[in-house]
């Protein structure tokens, strides 16, 4: 699963949120369960936090939300 195909943007943020909702959860709940500040998740998905840690978190969020598997099928 290649998460590098996802460009940080408002659309990516919305897709990740939808992915968690589709799993019966939420982005905020995932952040809380994993010790991540929701603001950091938003910033990395939008691209305002784009250093190595932000990129690693973005890859994890894309993977955990399930949108990477969906985009690889299409």
CHARMM-style PDB file with segment names, atoms N, HN, CA, C and O in Angstrom:
ATOM      1  N   UNK     1       0.845  -1.167   0.000  1.00  0.00      PROA
ATOM      2  CA  UNK     1       0.000   0.000   0.000  1.00  0.00      PROA
ATOM      3  C   UNK     1       0.889   1.227   0.000  1.00  0.00      PROA
ATOM      4  O   UNK     1       1.713   1.409   0.896  1.00  0.00      PROA
ATOM      5  N   UNK     2       0.721   2.054  -0.990  1.00  0.00      PROA
ATOM      6  HN  UNK     2       0.051   1.906  -1.718  1.00  0.00      PROA
ATOM      7  CA  UNK     2       1.562   3.226  -1.155  1.00  0.00      PROA
ATOM      8  C   UNK     2       0.820   4.475  -0.697  1.00  0.00      PROA
ATOM      9  O   UNK     2      -0.089   4.953  -1.376  1.00  0.00      PROA
ATOM     10  N   UNK     3       1.216   4.996   0.458  1.00  0.00      PROA
ATOM     11  HN  UNK     3       1.954   4.608   1.009  1.00  0.00      PROA
ATOM     12  CA  UNK     3       0.553   6.182   1.003  1.00  0.00      PROA
ATOM     13  C   UNK     3       1.152   7.455   0.429  1.00  0.00      PROA
ATOM     14  O   UNK     3       0.634   8.543   0.678  1.00  0.00      PROA
ATOM     15  N   UNK     4       2.231   7.341  -0.334  1.00  0.00      PROA
ATOM     16  HN  UNK     4       2.652   6.457  -0.537  1.00  0.00      PROA
ATOM     17  CA  UNK     4       2.865   8.523  -0.897  1.00  0.00      PROA
ATOM     18  C   UNK     4       2.052   9.151  -2.020  1.00  0.00      PROA
ATOM     19  O   UNK     4       2.349  10.271  -2.435  1.00  0.00      PROA
ATOM     20  N   UNK     5       1.038   8.460  -2.521  1.00  0.00      PROA
ATOM     21  HN  UNK     5       0.797   7.550  -2.183  1.00  0.00      PROA
ATOM     22  CA  UNK     5       0.199   8.999  -3.584  1.00  0.00      PROA
ATOM     23  C   UNK     5      -0.802  10.024  -3.070  1.00  0.00      PROA
ATOM     24  O   UNK     5      -1.517  10.642  -3.859  1.00  0.00      PROA
ATOM     25  N   UNK     6      -0.858  10.208  -1.776  1.00  0.00      PROA
ATOM     26  HN  UNK     6      -0.276   9.706  -1.136  1.00  0.00      PROA
ATOM     27  CA  UNK     6      -1.829  11.116  -1.167  1.00  0.00      PROA
ATOM     28  C   UNK     6      -1.163  12.445  -0.860  1.00  0.00      PROA
ATOM     29  O   UNK     6      -0.278  12.523  -0.007  1.00  0.00      PROA
ATOM     30  N   UNK     7      -1.591  13.490  -1.557  1.00  0.00      PROA
ATOM     31  HN  UNK     7      -2.310  13.427  -2.249  1.00  0.00      PROA
ATOM     32  CA  UNK     7      -1.061  14.829  -1.348  1.00  0.00      PROA
ATOM     33  C   UNK     7      -1.771  15.475  -0.164  1.00  0.00      PROA
ATOM     34  O   UNK     7      -2.999  15.438  -0.089  1.00  0.00      PROA
ATOM     35  N   UNK     8      -1.015  16.067   0.766  1.00  0.00      PROA
ATOM     36  HN  UNK     8      -0.017  16.097   0.706  1.00  0.00      PROA
ATOM     37  CA  UNK     8      -1.653  16.738   1.902  1.00  0.00      PROA
ATOM     38  C   UNK     8      -2.604  17.828   1.412  1.00  0.00      PROA
ATOM     39  O   UNK     8      -2.241  18.657   0.578  1.00  0.00      PROA
ATOM     40  N   UNK     9      -3.816  17.812   1.940  1.00  0.00      PROA
ATOM     41  HN  UNK     9      -4.110  17.139   2.618  1.00  0.00      PROA
ATOM     42  CA  UNK     9      -4.819  18.795   1.526  1.00  0.00      PROA
ATOM     43  C   UNK     9      -6.045  18.667   2.415  1.00  0.00      PROA
ATOM     44  O   UNK     9      -6.151  17.755   3.235  1.00  0.00      PROA
ATOM     45  N   UNK    10      -6.957  19.595   2.235  1.00  0.00      PROA
ATOM     46  HN  UNK    10      -6.870  20.336   1.569  1.00  0.00      PROA
ATOM     47  CA  UNK    10      -8.242  19.541   2.937  1.00  0.00      PROA
ATOM     48  C   UNK    10      -8.999  18.284   2.522  1.00  0.00      PROA
ATOM     49  O   UNK    10      -9.675  17.660   3.340  1.00  0.00      PROA
ATOM     50  N   UNK    11      -8.881  17.918   1.254  1.00  0.00      PROA
ATOM     51  HN  UNK    11      -8.331  18.425   0.589  1.00  0.00      PROA
ATOM     52  CA  UNK    11      -9.542  16.727   0.746  1.00  0.00      PROA
ATOM     53  C   UNK    11      -9.004  15.467   1.429  1.00  0.00      PROA
ATOM     54  O   UNK    11      -9.778  14.578   1.783  1.00  0.00      PROA
ATOM     55  N   UNK    12      -7.683  15.387   1.616  1.00  0.00      PROA
ATOM     56  HN  UNK    12      -7.055  16.110   1.328  1.00  0.00      PROA
ATOM     57  CA  UNK    12      -7.099  14.236   2.305  1.00  0.00      PROA
ATOM     58  C   UNK    12      -7.611  14.162   3.731  1.00  0.00      PROA
ATOM     59  O   UNK    12      -7.959  13.084   4.213  1.00  0.00      PROA
ATOM     60  N   UNK    13      -7.660  15.295   4.406  1.00  0.00      PROA
ATOM     61  HN  UNK    13      -7.378  16.171   4.014  1.00  0.00      PROA
ATOM     62  CA  UNK    13      -8.199  15.349   5.768  1.00  0.00      PROA
ATOM     63  C   UNK    13      -9.621  14.792   5.797  1.00  0.00      PROA
ATOM     64  O   UNK    13      -9.957  13.986   6.664  1.00  0.00      PROA
ATOM     65  N   UNK    14     -10.454  15.222   4.852  1.00  0.00      PROA
ATOM     66  HN  UNK    14     -10.181  15.877   4.147  1.00  0.00      PROA
ATOM     67  CA  UNK    14     -11.842  14.741   4.802  1.00  0.00      PROA
ATOM     68  C   UNK    14     -11.910  13.250   4.489  1.00  0.00      PROA
ATOM     69  O   UNK    14     -12.753  12.540   5.039  1.00  0.00      PROA
ATOM     70  N   UNK    15     -11.032  12.771   3.612  1.00  0.00      PROA
ATOM     71  HN  UNK    15     -10.348  13.347   3.165  1.00  0.00      PROA
ATOM     72  CA  UNK    15     -11.020  11.343   3.274  1.00  0.00      PROA
ATOM     73  C   UNK    15     -10.627  10.496   4.481  1.00  0.00      PROA
ATOM     74  O   UNK    15     -11.230   9.451   4.728  1.00  0.00      PROA
ATOM     75  N   UNK    16      -9.626  10.937   5.229  1.00  0.00      PROA
ATOM     76  HN  UNK    16      -9.136  11.786   5.029  1.00  0.00      PROA
ATOM     77  CA  UNK    16      -9.190  10.203   6.416  1.00  0.00      PROA
ATOM     78  C   UNK    16     -10.304  10.189   7.457  1.00  0.00      PROA
ATOM     79  O   UNK    16     -10.586   9.150   8.054  1.00  0.00      PROA
ATOM     80  N   UNK    17     -10.930  11.325   7.672  1.00  0.00      PROA
ATOM     81  HN  UNK    17     -10.701  12.169   7.188  1.00  0.00      PROA
ATOM     82  CA  UNK    17     -12.056  11.372   8.620  1.00  0.00      PROA
ATOM     83  C   UNK    17     -13.147  10.399   8.196  1.00  0.00      PROA
ATOM     84  O   UNK    17     -13.679   9.655   9.021  1.00  0.00      PROA
ATOM     85  N   UNK    18     -13.481  10.406   6.906  1.00  0.00      PROA
ATOM     86  HN  UNK    18     -13.049  11.010   6.236  1.00  0.00      PROA
ATOM     87  CA  UNK    18     -14.520   9.501   6.393  1.00  0.00      PROA
ATOM     88  C   UNK    18     -14.107   8.041   6.566  1.00  0.00      PROA
ATOM     89  O   UNK    18     -14.945   7.189   6.865  1.00  0.00      PROA
ATOM     90  N   UNK    19     -12.827   7.753   6.380  1.00  0.00      PROA
ATOM     91  HN  UNK    19     -12.147   8.444   6.137  1.00  0.00      PROA
ATOM     92  CA  UNK    19     -12.341   6.387   6.563  1.00  0.00      PROA
ATOM     93  C   UNK    19     -12.553   5.900   7.983  1.00  0.00      PROA
ATOM     94  O   UNK    19     -12.985   4.767   8.195  1.00  0.00      PROA
ATOM     95  N   UNK    20     -12.251   6.750   8.959  1.00  0.00      PROA
ATOM     96  HN  UNK    20     -11.900   7.670   8.787  1.00  0.00      PROA
ATOM     97  CA  UNK    20     -12.464   6.357  10.355  1.00  0.00      PROA
ATOM     98  C   UNK    20     -13.951   6.235  10.664  1.00  0.00      PROA
ATOM     99  O   UNK    20     -14.359   5.316  11.374  1.00  0.00      PROA
ATOM    100  N   UNK    21     -14.753   7.136  10.149  1.00  0.00      PROA
ATOM    101  HN  UNK    21     -14.421   7.882   9.572  1.00  0.00      PROA
ATOM    102  CA  UNK    21     -16.195   7.071  10.383  1.00  0.00      PROA
ATOM    103  C   UNK    21     -16.759   5.791   9.778  1.00  0.00      PROA
ATOM    104  O   UNK    21     -17.632   5.155  10.369  1.00  0.00      PROA
ATOM    105  N   UNK    22     -16.264   5.411   8.604  1.00  0.00      PROA
ATOM    106  HN  UNK    22     -15.554   5.927   8.124  1.00  0.00      PROA
ATOM    107  CA  UNK    22     -16.694   4.170   7.968  1.00  0.00      PROA
ATOM    108  C   UNK    22     -16.357   2.938   8.789  1.00  0.00      PROA
ATOM    109  O   UNK    22     -16.978   1.889   8.616  1.00  0.00      PROA
ATOM    110  N   UNK    23     -15.385   3.053   9.677  1.00  0.00      PROA
ATOM    111  HN  UNK    23     -14.881   3.905   9.817  1.00  0.00      PROA
ATOM    112  CA  UNK    23     -15.006   1.957  10.564  1.00  0.00      PROA
ATOM    113  C   UNK    23     -15.745   2.027  11.896  1.00  0.00      PROA
ATOM    114  O   UNK    23     -15.510   1.217  12.793  1.00  0.00      PROA
ATOM    115  N   UNK    24     -16.638   3.000  12.013  1.00  0.00      PROA
ATOM    116  HN  UNK    24     -16.830   3.657  11.284  1.00  0.00      PROA
ATOM    117  CA  UNK    24     -17.392   3.152  13.260  1.00  0.00      PROA
ATOM    118  C   UNK    24     -16.617   3.899  14.331  1.00  0.00      PROA
ATOM    119  O   UNK    24     -16.934   3.787  15.515  1.00  0.00      PROA
ATOM    120  N   UNK    25     -15.617   4.652  13.934  1.00  0.00      PROA
ATOM    121  HN  UNK    25     -15.360   4.743  12.972  1.00  0.00      PROA
ATOM    122  CA  UNK    25     -14.795   5.395  14.876  1.00  0.00      PROA
ATOM    123  C   UNK    25     -14.742   6.853  14.429  1.00  0.00      PROA
ATOM    124  O   UNK    25     -15.638   7.325  13.729  1.00  0.00      PROA
ATOM    125  N   UNK    26     -13.703   7.555  14.829  1.00  0.00      PROA
ATOM    126  HN  UNK    26     -12.975   7.171  15.397  1.00  0.00      PROA
ATOM    127  CA  UNK    26     -13.494   8.927  14.377  1.00  0.00      PROA
ATOM    128  C   UNK    26     -12.009   9.233  14.450  1.00  0.00      PROA
ATOM    129  O   UNK    26     -11.253   8.548  15.140  1.00  0.00      PROA
ATOM    130  N   UNK    27     -11.604  10.260  13.738  1.00  0.00      PROA
ATOM    131  HN  UNK    27     -12.218  10.816  13.178  1.00  0.00      PROA
ATOM    132  CA  UNK    27     -10.213  10.692  13.774  1.00  0.00      PROA
ATOM    133  C   UNK    27      -9.839  11.114  15.190  1.00  0.00      PROA
ATOM    134  O   UNK    27      -8.758  10.770  15.669  1.00  0.00      PROA
ATOM    135  N   UNK    28     -10.699  11.841  15.853  1.00  0.00      PROA
ATOM    136  HN  UNK    28     -11.577  12.120  15.464  1.00  0.00      PROA
ATOM    137  CA  UNK    28     -10.427  12.300  17.218  1.00  0.00      PROA
ATOM    138  C   UNK    28     -10.273  11.120  18.166  1.00  0.00      PROA
ATOM    139  O   UNK    28      -9.376  11.120  19.009  1.00  0.00      PROA
ATOM    140  N   UNK    29     -11.120  10.131  18.041  1.00  0.00      PROA
ATOM    141  HN  UNK    29     -11.849  10.131  17.356  1.00  0.00      PROA
ATOM    142  CA  UNK    29     -11.045   8.945  18.904  1.00  0.00      PROA
ATOM    143  C   UNK    29      -9.729   8.206  18.659  1.00  0.00      PROA
ATOM    144  O   UNK    29      -9.078   7.767  19.607  1.00  0.00      PROA
ATOM    145  N   UNK    30      -9.336   8.069  17.388  1.00  0.00      PROA
ATOM    146  HN  UNK    30      -9.865   8.425  16.618  1.00  0.00      PROA
ATOM    147  CA  UNK    30      -8.075   7.400  17.073  1.00  0.00      PROA
ATOM    148  C   UNK    30      -6.924   8.164  17.699  1.00  0.00      PROA
ATOM    149  O   UNK    30      -6.031   7.564  18.296  1.00  0.00      PROA
ATOM    150  N   UNK    31      -6.937   9.488  17.568  1.00  0.00      PROA
ATOM    151  HN  UNK    31      -7.663   9.975  17.083  1.00  0.00      PROA
ATOM    152  CA  UNK    31      -5.882  10.307  18.153  1.00  0.00      PROA
ATOM    153  C   UNK    31      -5.814  10.116  19.661  1.00  0.00      PROA
ATOM    154  O   UNK    31      -4.733   9.930  20.219  1.00  0.00      PROA
ATOM    155  N   UNK    32      -6.943  10.161  20.307  1.00  0.00      PROA
ATOM    156  HN  UNK    32      -7.821  10.312  19.853  1.00  0.00      PROA
ATOM    157  CA  UNK    32      -7.001  10.000  21.755  1.00  0.00      PROA
ATOM    158  C   UNK    32      -6.441   8.633  22.168  1.00  0.00      PROA
ATOM    159  O   UNK    32      -5.680   8.541  23.131  1.00  0.00      PROA
ATOM    160  N   UNK    33      -6.814   7.580  21.447  1.00  0.00      PROA
ATOM    161  HN  UNK    33      -7.432   7.655  20.664  1.00  0.00      PROA
ATOM    162  CA  UNK    33      -6.355   6.227  21.773  1.00  0.00      PROA
ATOM    163  C   UNK    33      -4.870   6.015  21.502  1.00  0.00      PROA
ATOM    164  O   UNK    33      -4.263   5.096  22.052  1.00  0.00      PROA
ATOM    165  N   UNK    34      -4.282   6.864  20.654  1.00  0.00      PROA
ATOM    166  HN  UNK    34      -4.775   7.610  20.208  1.00  0.00      PROA
ATOM    167  CA  UNK    34      -2.880   6.702  20.280  1.00  0.00      PROA
ATOM    168  C   UNK    34      -1.971   7.804  20.809  1.00  0.00      PROA
ATOM    169  O   UNK    34      -0.806   7.895  20.421  1.00  0.00      PROA
ATOM    170  N   UNK    35      -2.506   8.640  21.693  1.00  0.00      PROA
ATOM    171  HN  UNK    35      -3.452   8.567  22.008  1.00  0.00      PROA
ATOM    172  CA  UNK    35      -1.699   9.683  22.318  1.00  0.00      PROA
ATOM    173  C   UNK    35      -1.242  10.778  21.372  1.00  0.00      PROA
ATOM    174  O   UNK    35      -0.176  11.364  21.558  1.00  0.00      PROA
ATOM    175  N   UNK    36      -2.057  11.055  20.346  1.00  0.00      PROA
ATOM    176  HN  UNK    36      -2.923  10.578  20.195  1.00  0.00      PROA
ATOM    177  CA  UNK    36      -1.741  12.089  19.364  1.00  0.00      PROA
ATOM    178  C   UNK    36      -2.698  13.257  19.567  1.00  0.00      PROA
ATOM    179  O   UNK    36      -3.899  13.052  19.738  1.00  0.00      PROA
ATOM    180  N   UNK    37      -2.179  14.468  19.549  1.00  0.00      PROA
ATOM    181  HN  UNK    37      -1.202  14.634  19.410  1.00  0.00      PROA
ATOM    182  CA  UNK    37      -3.051  15.636  19.614  1.00  0.00      PROA
ATOM    183  C   UNK    37      -3.807  15.748  18.292  1.00  0.00      PROA
ATOM    184  O   UNK    37      -3.187  15.711  17.229  1.00  0.00      PROA
ATOM    185  N   UNK    38      -5.127  15.885  18.335  1.00  0.00      PROA
ATOM    186  HN  UNK    38      -5.631  15.915  19.198  1.00  0.00      PROA
ATOM    187  CA  UNK    38      -5.896  16.007  17.090  1.00  0.00      PROA
ATOM    188  C   UNK    38      -5.397  17.143  16.195  1.00  0.00      PROA
ATOM    189  O   UNK    38      -5.450  17.032  14.971  1.00  0.00      PROA
ATOM    190  N   UNK    39      -4.916  18.228  16.795  1.00  0.00      PROA
ATOM    191  HN  UNK    39      -4.874  18.318  17.790  1.00  0.00      PROA
ATOM    192  CA  UNK    39      -4.404  19.345  16.008  1.00  0.00      PROA
ATOM    193  C   UNK    39      -3.198  18.911  15.172  1.00  0.00      PROA
ATOM    194  O   UNK    39      -3.041  19.356  14.035  1.00  0.00      PROA
ATOM    195  N   UNK    40      -2.351  18.050  15.726  1.00  0.00      PROA
ATOM    196  HN  UNK    40      -2.479  17.688  16.649  1.00  0.00      PROA
ATOM    197  CA  UNK    40      -1.192  17.563  14.980  1.00  0.00      PROA
ATOM    198  C   UNK    40      -1.638  16.707  13.797  1.00  0.00      PROA
ATOM    199  O   UNK    40      -1.058  16.784  12.714  1.00  0.00      PROA
ATOM    200  N   UNK    41      -2.661  15.899  14.008  1.00  0.00      PROA
ATOM    201  HN  UNK    41      -3.132  15.837  14.888  1.00  0.00      PROA
ATOM    202  CA  UNK    41      -3.183  15.074  12.918  1.00  0.00      PROA
ATOM    203  C   UNK    41      -3.726  15.962  11.799  1.00  0.00      PROA
ATOM    204  O   UNK    41      -3.468  15.712  10.622  1.00  0.00      PROA
ATOM    205  N   UNK    42      -4.460  16.976  12.164  1.00  0.00      PROA
ATOM    206  HN  UNK    42      -4.669  17.179  13.120  1.00  0.00      PROA
ATOM    207  CA  UNK    42      -5.019  17.896  11.165  1.00  0.00      PROA
ATOM    208  C   UNK    42      -3.893  18.585  10.402  1.00  0.00      PROA
ATOM    209  O   UNK    42      -3.933  18.660   9.174  1.00  0.00      PROA
ATOM    210  N   UNK    43      -2.896  19.086  11.112  1.00  0.00      PROA
ATOM    211  HN  UNK    43      -2.863  19.025  12.109  1.00  0.00      PROA
ATOM    212  CA  UNK    43      -1.790  19.797  10.461  1.00  0.00      PROA
ATOM    213  C   UNK    43      -1.011  18.892   9.512  1.00  0.00      PROA
ATOM    214  O   UNK    43      -0.614  19.329   8.432  1.00  0.00      PROA
ATOM    215  N   UNK    44      -0.789  17.648   9.895  1.00  0.00      PROA
ATOM    216  HN  UNK    44      -1.111  17.292  10.772  1.00  0.00      PROA
ATOM    217  CA  UNK    44      -0.025  16.779   8.990  1.00  0.00      PROA
ATOM    218  C   UNK    44      -0.856  16.397   7.776  1.00  0.00      PROA
ATOM    219  O   UNK    44      -0.305  16.248   6.685  1.00  0.00      PROA
ATOM    220  N   UNK    45      -2.152  16.237   7.932  1.00  0.00      PROA
ATOM    221  HN  UNK    45      -2.599  16.358   8.818  1.00  0.00      PROA
ATOM    222  CA  UNK    45      -3.008  15.890   6.789  1.00  0.00      PROA
ATOM    223  C   UNK    45      -3.187  17.067   5.837  1.00  0.00      PROA
ATOM    224  O   UNK    45      -3.343  16.880   4.630  1.00  0.00      PROA
ATOM    225  N   UNK    46      -3.164  18.270   6.381  1.00  0.00      PROA
ATOM    226  HN  UNK    46      -3.037  18.422   7.361  1.00  0.00      PROA
ATOM    227  CA  UNK    46      -3.320  19.469   5.551  1.00  0.00      PROA
ATOM    228  C   UNK    46      -1.993  19.922   4.944  1.00  0.00      PROA
ATOM    229  O   UNK    46      -1.986  20.712   4.000  1.00  0.00      PROA
ATOM    230  N   UNK    47      -0.869  19.433   5.475  1.00  0.00      PROA
ATOM    231  HN  UNK    47      -0.874  18.791   6.243  1.00  0.00      PROA
ATOM    232  CA  UNK    47       0.439  19.766   4.925  1.00  0.00      PROA
ATOM    233  C   UNK    47       1.157  20.897   5.619  1.00  0.00      PROA
ATOM    234  O   UNK    47       2.251  21.271   5.196  1.00  0.00      PROA
ATOM    235  N   UNK    48       0.581  21.462   6.680  1.00  0.00      PROA
ATOM    236  HN  UNK    48      -0.308  21.158   7.024  1.00  0.00      PROA
ATOM    237  CA  UNK    48       1.266  22.540   7.388  1.00  0.00      PROA
ATOM    238  C   UNK    48       2.339  21.991   8.329  1.00  0.00      PROA
ATOM    239  O   UNK    48       3.227  22.734   8.749  1.00  0.00      PROA
ATOM    240  N   UNK    49       2.270  20.714   8.661  1.00  0.00      PROA
ATOM    241  HN  UNK    49       1.549  20.111   8.320  1.00  0.00      PROA
ATOM    242  CA  UNK    49       3.312  20.028   9.420  1.00  0.00      PROA
ATOM    243  C   UNK    49       3.822  18.932   8.502  1.00  0.00      PROA
ATOM    244  O   UNK    49       3.252  17.842   8.457  1.00  0.00      PROA
ATOM    245  N   UNK    50       4.898  19.216   7.763  1.00  0.00      PROA
ATOM    246  HN  UNK    50       5.360  20.102   7.799  1.00  0.00      PROA
ATOM    247  CA  UNK    50       5.318  18.313   6.695  1.00  0.00      PROA
ATOM    248  C   UNK    50       6.757  17.837   6.832  1.00  0.00      PROA
ATOM    249  O   UNK    50       7.380  17.432   5.851  1.00  0.00      PROA
ATOM    250  N   UNK    51       7.283  17.888   8.057  1.00  0.00      PROA
ATOM    251  HN  UNK    51       6.776  18.217   8.854  1.00  0.00      PROA
ATOM    252  CA  UNK    51       8.613  17.336   8.296  1.00  0.00      PROA
ATOM    253  C   UNK    51       8.541  15.820   8.407  1.00  0.00      PROA
ATOM    254  O   UNK    51       7.488  15.231   8.164  1.00  0.00      PROA
ATOM    255  N   UNK    52       9.636  15.193   8.767  1.00  0.00      PROA
ATOM    256  HN  UNK    52      10.491  15.672   8.964  1.00  0.00      PROA
ATOM    257  CA  UNK    52       9.660  13.730   8.849  1.00  0.00      PROA
ATOM    258  C   UNK    52       8.609  13.150   9.804  1.00  0.00      PROA
ATOM    259  O   UNK    52       7.979  12.140   9.490  1.00  0.00      PROA
ATOM    260  N   UNK    53       8.421  13.782  10.959  1.00  0.00      PROA
ATOM    261  HN  UNK    53       8.933  14.602  11.213  1.00  0.00      PROA
ATOM    262  CA  UNK    53       7.421  13.279  11.908  1.00  0.00      PROA
ATOM    263  C   UNK    53       6.008  13.473  11.372  1.00  0.00      PROA
ATOM    264  O   UNK    53       5.155  12.600  11.526  1.00  0.00      PROA
ATOM    265  N   UNK    54       5.767  14.607  10.750  1.00  0.00      PROA
ATOM    266  HN  UNK    54       6.461  15.317  10.625  1.00  0.00      PROA
ATOM    267  CA  UNK    54       4.452  14.860  10.159  1.00  0.00      PROA
ATOM    268  C   UNK    54       4.151  13.887   9.035  1.00  0.00      PROA
ATOM    269  O   UNK    54       3.027  13.398   8.915  1.00  0.00      PROA
ATOM    270  N   UNK    55       5.145  13.605   8.216  1.00  0.00      PROA
ATOM    271  HN  UNK    55       6.057  14.002   8.314  1.00  0.00      PROA
ATOM    272  CA  UNK    55       4.959  12.656   7.119  1.00  0.00      PROA
ATOM    273  C   UNK    55       4.711  11.249   7.647  1.00  0.00      PROA
ATOM    274  O   UNK    55       3.893  10.511   7.098  1.00  0.00      PROA
ATOM    275  N   UNK    56       5.425  10.875   8.724  1.00  0.00      PROA
ATOM    276  HN  UNK    56       6.089  11.475   9.170  1.00  0.00      PROA
ATOM    277  CA  UNK    56       5.224   9.550   9.316  1.00  0.00      PROA
ATOM    278  C   UNK    56       3.816   9.430   9.895  1.00  0.00      PROA
ATOM    279  O   UNK    56       3.154   8.407   9.721  1.00  0.00      PROA
ATOM    280  N   UNK    57       3.359  10.480  10.586  1.00  0.00      PROA
ATOM    281  HN  UNK    57       3.897  11.311  10.728  1.00  0.00      PROA
ATOM    282  CA  UNK    57       2.007  10.450  11.138  1.00  0.00      PROA
ATOM    283  C   UNK    57       0.971  10.413  10.025  1.00  0.00      PROA
ATOM    284  O   UNK    57      -0.021   9.693  10.131  1.00  0.00      PROA
ATOM    285  N   UNK    58       1.184  11.175   8.965  1.00  0.00      PROA
ATOM    286  HN  UNK    58       1.990  11.760   8.879  1.00  0.00      PROA
ATOM    287  CA  UNK    58       0.255  11.178   7.837  1.00  0.00      PROA
ATOM    288  C   UNK    58       0.153   9.776   7.229  1.00  0.00      PROA
ATOM    289  O   UNK    58      -0.946   9.309   6.930  1.00  0.00      PROA
ATOM    290  N   UNK    59       1.283   9.111   7.048  1.00  0.00      PROA
ATOM    291  HN  UNK    59       2.176   9.490   7.290  1.00  0.00      PROA
ATOM    292  CA  UNK    59       1.277   7.753   6.494  1.00  0.00      PROA
ATOM    293  C   UNK    59       0.504   6.799   7.405  1.00  0.00      PROA
ATOM    294  O   UNK    59      -0.249   5.952   6.925  1.00  0.00      PROA
ATOM    295  N   UNK    60       0.693   6.939   8.720  1.00  0.00      PROA
ATOM    296  HN  UNK    60       1.306   7.628   9.109  1.00  0.00      PROA
ATOM    297  CA  UNK    60      -0.004   6.079   9.672  1.00  0.00      PROA
ATOM    298  C   UNK    60      -1.509   6.347   9.639  1.00  0.00      PROA
ATOM    299  O   UNK    60      -2.308   5.411   9.670  1.00  0.00      PROA
ATOM    300  N   UNK    61      -1.891   7.609   9.578  1.00  0.00      PROA
ATOM    301  HN  UNK    61      -1.242   8.370   9.553  1.00  0.00      PROA
ATOM    302  CA  UNK    61      -3.316   7.955   9.538  1.00  0.00      PROA
ATOM    303  C   UNK    61      -3.973   7.431   8.258  1.00  0.00      PROA
ATOM    304  O   UNK    61      -5.091   6.915   8.294  1.00  0.00      PROA
ATOM    305  N   UNK    62      -3.282   7.565   7.144  1.00  0.00      PROA
ATOM    306  HN  UNK    62      -2.375   7.984   7.115  1.00  0.00      PROA
ATOM    307  CA  UNK    62      -3.827   7.070   5.875  1.00  0.00      PROA
ATOM    308  C   UNK    62      -4.018   5.565   5.943  1.00  0.00      PROA
ATOM    309  O   UNK    62      -5.043   5.035   5.515  1.00  0.00      PROA
ATOM    310  N   UNK    63      -3.022   4.887   6.485  1.00  0.00      PROA
ATOM    311  HN  UNK    63      -2.189   5.318   6.833  1.00  0.00      PROA
ATOM    312  CA  UNK    63      -3.091   3.435   6.600  1.00  0.00      PROA
ATOM    313  C   UNK    63      -4.192   3.001   7.560  1.00  0.00      PROA
ATOM    314  O   UNK    63      -5.003   2.138   7.225  1.00  0.00      PROA
ATOM    315  N   UNK    64      -4.225   3.586   8.736  1.00  0.00      PROA
ATOM    316  HN  UNK    64      -3.566   4.287   9.009  1.00  0.00      PROA
ATOM    317  CA  UNK    64      -5.195   3.208   9.774  1.00  0.00      PROA
ATOM    318  C   UNK    64      -6.638   3.558   9.382  1.00  0.00      PROA
ATOM    319  O   UNK    64      -7.577   2.875   9.789  1.00  0.00      PROA
ATOM    320  N   UNK    65      -6.803   4.606   8.603  1.00  0.00      PROA
ATOM    321  HN  UNK    65      -6.040   5.161   8.273  1.00  0.00      PROA
ATOM    322  CA  UNK    65      -8.164   4.989   8.211  1.00  0.00      PROA
ATOM    323  C   UNK    65      -8.730   4.064   7.134  1.00  0.00      PROA
ATOM    324  O   UNK    65      -9.940   4.020   6.912  1.00  0.00      PROA
ATOM    325  N   UNK    66      -7.844   3.332   6.473  1.00  0.00      PROA
ATOM    326  HN  UNK    66      -6.861   3.368   6.654  1.00  0.00      PROA
ATOM    327  CA  UNK    66      -8.301   2.402   5.438  1.00  0.00      PROA
ATOM    328  C   UNK    66      -8.410   3.007   4.058  1.00  0.00      PROA
ATOM    329  O   UNK    66      -8.790   2.308   3.119  1.00  0.00      PROA
ATOM    330  N   UNK    67      -8.089   4.289   3.898  1.00  0.00      PROA
ATOM    331  HN  UNK    67      -7.780   4.857   4.661  1.00  0.00      PROA
ATOM    332  CA  UNK    67      -8.261   4.887   2.562  1.00  0.00      PROA
ATOM    333  C   UNK    67      -7.168   4.461   1.600  1.00  0.00      PROA
ATOM    334  O   UNK    67      -7.354   4.528   0.385  1.00  0.00      PROA
ATOM    335  N   UNK    68      -6.015   4.018   2.130  1.00  0.00      PROA
ATOM    336  HN  UNK    68      -5.863   3.964   3.117  1.00  0.00      PROA
ATOM    337  CA  UNK    68      -4.932   3.561   1.249  1.00  0.00      PROA
ATOM    338  C   UNK    68      -5.372   2.305   0.503  1.00  0.00      PROA
ATOM    339  O   UNK    68      -5.093   2.159  -0.687  1.00  0.00      PROA
ATOM    340  N   UNK    69      -6.053   1.404   1.193  1.00  0.00      PROA
ATOM    341  HN  UNK    69      -6.279   1.522   2.159  1.00  0.00      PROA
ATOM    342  CA  UNK    69      -6.516   0.163   0.559  1.00  0.00      PROA
ATOM    343  C   UNK    69      -7.564   0.454  -0.492  1.00  0.00      PROA
ATOM    344  O   UNK    69      -7.597  -0.204  -1.532  1.00  0.00      PROA
ATOM    345  N   UNK    70      -8.421   1.431  -0.238  1.00  0.00      PROA
ATOM    346  HN  UNK    70      -8.393   1.965   0.607  1.00  0.00      PROA
ATOM    347  CA  UNK    70      -9.472   1.788  -1.189  1.00  0.00      PROA
ATOM    348  C   UNK    70      -8.863   2.391  -2.447  1.00  0.00      PROA
ATOM    349  O   UNK    70      -9.267   2.047  -3.557  1.00  0.00      PROA
ATOM    350  N   UNK    71      -7.884   3.296  -2.282  1.00  0.00      PROA
ATOM    351  HN  UNK    71      -7.556   3.576  -1.379  1.00  0.00      PROA
ATOM    352  CA  UNK    71      -7.324   3.970  -3.450  1.00  0.00      PROA
ATOM    353  C   UNK    71      -6.454   3.019  -4.282  1.00  0.00      PROA
ATOM    354  O   UNK    71      -6.273   3.248  -5.478  1.00  0.00      PROA
ATOM    355  N   UNK    72      -5.913   1.961  -3.673  1.00  0.00      PROA
ATOM    356  HN  UNK    72      -6.060   1.775  -2.702  1.00  0.00      PROA
ATOM    357  CA  UNK    72      -5.115   1.001  -4.418  1.00  0.00      PROA
ATOM    358  C   UNK    72      -5.972   0.085  -5.262  1.00  0.00      PROA
ATOM    359  O   UNK    72      -5.487  -0.475  -6.245  1.00  0.00      PROA
ATOM    360  N   UNK    73      -7.242  -0.084  -4.900  1.00  0.00      PROA
ATOM    361  HN  UNK    73      -7.635   0.370  -4.101  1.00  0.00      PROA
ATOM    362  CA  UNK    73      -8.159  -0.930  -5.660  1.00  0.00      PROA
ATOM    363  C   UNK    73      -8.610  -0.217  -6.917  1.00  0.00      PROA
ATOM    364  O   UNK    73      -8.769  -0.833  -7.971  1.00  0.00      PROA
ATOM    365  N   UNK    74      -8.814   1.087  -6.800  1.00  0.00      PROA
ATOM    366  HN  UNK    74      -8.685   1.587  -5.944  1.00  0.00      PROA
ATOM    367  CA  UNK    74      -9.322   1.880  -7.924  1.00  0.00      PROA
ATOM    368  C   UNK    74      -8.333   2.028  -9.035  1.00  0.00      PROA
ATOM    369  OT1 UNK    74      -8.628   2.671 -10.043  1.00  0.00      PROA
TER     370      UNK     74
END
